[in-house]
């Protein structure tokens, strides 16, 4: 057997052995949230996907609240409510999470009523719910149930009650009860934004607050939405001027 023949046979056997050798599969890690496969564990451990972040968010209070508002909205639209896992992939997910954060930030008194108002007033899309002009429209609906004048007078009576209780001048009540209590009273509709935005004493109190508390009050009272509400009609502007004059005369 010459050298060339031997070399040829050797190469043939080597190739045949390589073909028959079992293929060893590389270990893979799979993300349970997005089903992406990884060859290296180090890369897998650093992996954070959108799907995972949403599921984790849904386990927290904001995610749970977002799902509740979503289910309210679906039922009001006469749609079947999908499970929370399906909500995580909904195109409305981000809008409802944003709304849930907004509800918490402004201390919204009745989120379910707000959702209902959005559906009943032309089915306004959730992506618009955090805008001042939309909340101003919602306040308009509340004003039809309880007139701005009654809201103003009830709030003024409450301030005088606290004035007697704490034995302070009426204009000192805001400093006496503090930011947290004011926001709680606004949420319960015992202190009306109509009264607060008209009150010089409240504006002075806000200006003396630290930046964080002032921001909480501005959001909680929905000052921007109230300004838009006042500017919506001559009647509202007239009411605001009358309320402002009344609080000025009473040193409130």
C-alpha positions as a printed NumPy array, in Angstrom:
array([[  0.   ,   0.   ,   0.   ],
       [  1.552,   3.227,  -1.092],
       [  1.633,   6.412,   0.963],
       [ -1.179,   8.191,  -0.898],
       [ -3.574,   5.25 ,  -0.477],
       [ -2.825,   5.045,   3.259],
       [ -3.381,   8.776,   3.696],
       [ -6.709,   8.582,   1.851],
       [ -7.996,   5.669,   3.973],
       [ -6.946,   7.411,   7.182],
       [ -8.739,  10.612,   6.266],
       [-11.867,   8.657,   5.306],
       [-12.006,   6.876,   8.668],
       [-11.429,  10.114,  10.563],
       [-14.282,  11.845,   8.745],
       [-16.56 ,   8.847,   9.319],
       [-15.771,   8.874,  13.059],
       [-16.504,  12.586,  13.298],
       [-19.847,  12.098,  11.586],
       [-20.877,   9.375,  14.016],
       [-19.676,  11.222,  17.142],
       [-22.631,  12.322,  19.332],
       [-23.351,  16.034,  19.244],
       [-23.151,  17.523,  22.712],
       [-25.777,  20.218,  23.165],
       [-24.721,  23.338,  24.97 ],
       [-26.523,  24.107,  28.196],
       [-29.114,  26.83 ,  27.682],
       [-30.972,  29.093,  30.089],
       [-34.425,  30.308,  29.125],
       [-36.177,  33.404,  30.434],
       [-39.583,  32.35 ,  31.74 ],
       [-41.009,  35.753,  30.905],
       [-39.923,  36.366,  27.293],
       [-38.792,  32.799,  26.382],
       [-35.41 ,  34.049,  25.158],
       [-32.627,  31.43 ,  25.263],
       [-29.129,  32.068,  26.575],
       [-25.978,  30.033,  26.136],
       [-24.002,  31.681,  28.923],
       [-25.321,  31.777,  32.471],
       [-23.56 ,  35.063,  33.183],
       [-25.501,  36.795,  30.407],
       [-28.732,  35.122,  31.516],
       [-28.315,  36.379,  35.09 ],
       [-27.944,  39.972,  33.844],
       [-30.963,  39.716,  31.562],
       [-33.941,  41.952,  32.44 ],
       [-36.752,  42.088,  29.877],
       [-39.847,  44.251,  29.529],
       [-42.092,  41.269,  30.244],
       [-40.364,  40.526,  33.547],
       [-40.508,  44.162,  34.661],
       [-44.231,  44.289,  33.955],
       [-44.987,  41.099,  35.872],
       [-42.987,  42.361,  38.842],
       [-44.76 ,  45.716,  38.647],
       [-48.14 ,  43.988,  38.595],
       [-47.304,  42.301,  41.887],
       [-46.909,  45.712,  43.561],
       [-49.592,  48.196,  44.688],
       [-49.396,  50.389,  41.568],
       [-49.698,  47.407,  39.247],
       [-52.619,  46.008,  41.235],
       [-54.379,  49.393,  41.169],
       [-53.74 ,  49.723,  37.423],
       [-55.374,  46.333,  36.839],
       [-58.406,  47.306,  38.945],
       [-58.927,  50.501,  36.925],
       [-58.448,  48.487,  33.73 ],
       [-61.115,  45.967,  34.796],
       [-63.508,  48.828,  35.675],
       [-62.919,  50.357,  32.254],
       [-63.426,  47.028,  30.449],
       [-66.683,  46.296,  32.292],
       [-68.027,  49.794,  31.619],
       [-67.267,  49.186,  27.944],
       [-69.144,  45.868,  28.233],
       [-66.042,  43.807,  27.507],
       [-64.933,  40.595,  29.187],
       [-62.079,  41.144,  31.633],
       [-58.885,  39.228,  30.801],
       [-56.648,  37.796,  33.541],
       [-53.923,  39.96 ,  34.978],
       [-51.249,  38.073,  32.999],
       [-52.949,  39.103,  29.76 ],
       [-53.18 ,  42.696,  30.963],
       [-49.373,  42.71 ,  31.183],
       [-49.209,  42.449,  27.381],
       [-52.074,  44.863,  26.713],
       [-51.452,  47.953,  24.592],
       [-53.243,  49.878,  27.39 ],
       [-50.882,  48.659,  30.113],
       [-48.628,  51.742,  30.253],
       [-51.602,  54.13 ,  30.167],
       [-53.235,  52.458,  33.178],
       [-49.979,  52.283,  35.148],
       [-49.505,  55.99 ,  34.468],
       [-53.071,  56.642,  35.617],
       [-52.549,  54.576,  38.793],
       [-49.472,  56.661,  39.617],
       [-51.469,  59.825,  38.873],
       [-54.281,  58.747,  41.214],
       [-51.789,  58.206,  44.019],
       [-49.874,  61.432,  43.324],
       [-52.931,  63.719,  43.291],
       [-54.807,  61.764,  45.971],
       [-57.817,  61.42 ,  43.664],
       [-60.954,  60.978,  45.792],
       [-62.956,  58.65 ,  43.538],
       [-60.939,  56.935,  40.783],
       [-63.782,  54.56 ,  39.913],
       [-66.131,  57.509,  39.439],
       [-63.508,  59.185,  37.276],
       [-63.204,  56.084,  35.054],
       [-66.976,  55.983,  34.704],
       [-67.04 ,  59.674,  33.744],
       [-64.4  ,  59.056,  31.078],
       [-66.52 ,  56.301,  29.505],
       [-69.779,  58.227,  29.74 ],
       [-68.295,  61.424,  28.274],
       [-67.356,  60.15 ,  24.842],
       [-65.158,  57.266,  26.02 ],
       [-62.014,  59.369,  26.431],
       [-58.938,  57.226,  25.907],
       [-56.901,  56.23 ,  29.017],
       [-53.763,  57.802,  27.563],
       [-55.4  ,  61.233,  28.088],
       [-56.689,  60.734,  31.632],
       [-53.796,  62.477,  33.392],
       [-54.248,  65.789,  31.575],
       [-55.458,  68.875,  33.439],
       [-58.164,  69.658,  30.886],
       [-59.618,  66.151,  31.257],
       [-59.748,  66.446,  35.051],
       [-61.329,  69.878,  34.663],
       [-64.107,  68.208,  32.67 ],
       [-64.531,  65.665,  35.463],
       [-64.797,  68.476,  38.026],
       [-67.479,  70.058,  35.883],
       [-69.543,  66.899,  36.302],
       [-69.067,  67.019,  40.074],
       [-70.133,  70.669,  40.108],
       [-73.456,  69.621,  38.561],
       [-74.108,  67.388,  41.561],
       [-72.875,  69.825,  44.241],
       [-72.868,  73.482,  43.234],
       [-69.581,  75.436,  43.52 ],
       [-71.311,  77.832,  45.926],
       [-72.311,  75.024,  48.291],
       [-68.8  ,  73.553,  48.054],
       [-67.33 ,  76.944,  48.917],
       [-69.663,  77.612,  51.87 ],
       [-69.251,  74.09 ,  53.311],
       [-65.468,  74.47 ,  53.144],
       [-65.586,  77.849,  54.831],
       [-67.779,  76.438,  57.623],
       [-65.247,  73.637,  58.147],
       [-62.392,  76.132,  58.476],
       [-64.326,  78.028,  61.141],
       [-65.038,  74.771,  62.999],
       [-61.314,  73.968,  63.067],
       [-60.605,  77.54 ,  64.14 ],
       [-62.756,  77.056,  67.245],
       [-61.431,  73.56 ,  67.905],
       [-57.765,  74.583,  67.82 ],
       [-58.387,  78.085,  69.213],
       [-56.607,  79.825,  66.349],
       [-57.58 ,  82.464,  63.836],
       [-59.307,  81.048,  60.707],
       [-56.368,  82.024,  58.477],
       [-54.07 ,  79.96 ,  60.728],
       [-56.064,  76.746,  60.33 ],
       [-54.062,  75.482,  57.341],
       [-50.787,  75.672,  59.249],
       [-52.457,  74.087,  62.271],
       [-53.867,  71.004,  60.528],
       [-50.949,  70.541,  58.115],
       [-50.491,  69.275,  54.573],
       [-51.51 ,  65.638,  55.163],
       [-54.818,  66.608,  56.778],
       [-55.581,  69.17 ,  54.077],
       [-55.063,  66.544,  51.355],
       [-57.25 ,  64.1  ,  53.268],
       [-60.046,  66.682,  53.516],
       [-59.75 ,  67.475,  49.81 ],
       [-59.981,  63.779,  48.989],
       [-63.113,  63.452,  51.112],
       [-64.567,  66.541,  49.397],
       [-64.788,  68.38 ,  52.726],
       [-62.389,  71.064,  51.506],
       [-63.263,  72.197,  48.017],
       [-60.712,  73.337,  45.437],
       [-63.127,  76.182,  44.718],
       [-62.525,  77.465,  48.232],
       [-58.796,  76.751,  48.354],
       [-57.842,  78.451,  45.083],
       [-59.902,  81.474,  46.159],
       [-58.314,  81.689,  49.593],
       [-55.434,  84.115,  50.063],
       [-54.611,  82.416,  53.383],
       [-54.232,  79.052,  51.63 ],
       [-52.052,  80.537,  48.89 ],
       [-49.822,  82.126,  51.538],
       [-49.639,  78.821,  53.367],
       [-48.57 ,  77.085,  50.144],
       [-45.907,  79.687,  49.428],
       [-44.411,  79.091,  52.885],
       [-44.297,  75.313,  52.437],
       [-41.164,  73.485,  51.345],
       [-40.96 ,  72.469,  47.702],
       [-42.167,  68.907,  48.306],
       [-45.23 ,  69.905,  50.341],
       [-46.101,  72.7  ,  47.913],
       [-45.973,  70.199,  45.048],
       [-48.179,  67.753,  46.965],
       [-50.744,  70.469,  47.595],
       [-50.707,  71.702,  44.01 ],
       [-51.29 ,  68.189,  42.714],
       [-53.765,  67.214,  45.412],
       [-55.905,  70.315,  44.95 ],
       [-55.463,  70.006,  41.166],
       [-54.657,  73.697,  40.877],
       [-53.96 ,  73.479,  37.139],
       [-57.276,  71.755,  36.455],
       [-59.123,  74.288,  38.62 ],
       [-57.595,  77.222,  36.749],
       [-58.768,  75.684,  33.48 ],
       [-62.19 ,  75.065,  35.037],
       [-62.455,  78.719,  36.09 ],
       [-61.455,  79.899,  32.625],
       [-63.972,  77.655,  30.865],
       [-66.827,  80.145,  31.145],
       [-67.669,  83.682,  32.221],
       [-69.918,  82.22 ,  34.906],
       [-67.044,  80.288,  36.471],
       [-64.785,  83.332,  36.297],
       [-67.469,  85.422,  38.001],
       [-67.884,  82.794,  40.744],
       [-64.14 ,  82.72 ,  41.362],
       [-64.013,  86.512,  41.679],
       [-66.936,  86.476,  44.122],
       [-65.332,  83.732,  46.196],
       [-61.988,  85.539,  46.204],
       [-63.657,  88.762,  47.357],
       [-65.493,  86.919,  50.132],
       [-62.339,  85.271,  51.472],
       [-60.506,  88.581,  51.29 ],
       [-63.154,  90.359,  53.344],
       [-63.016,  87.555,  55.94 ],
       [-59.214,  87.572,  55.957],
       [-59.229,  84.012,  54.683]])
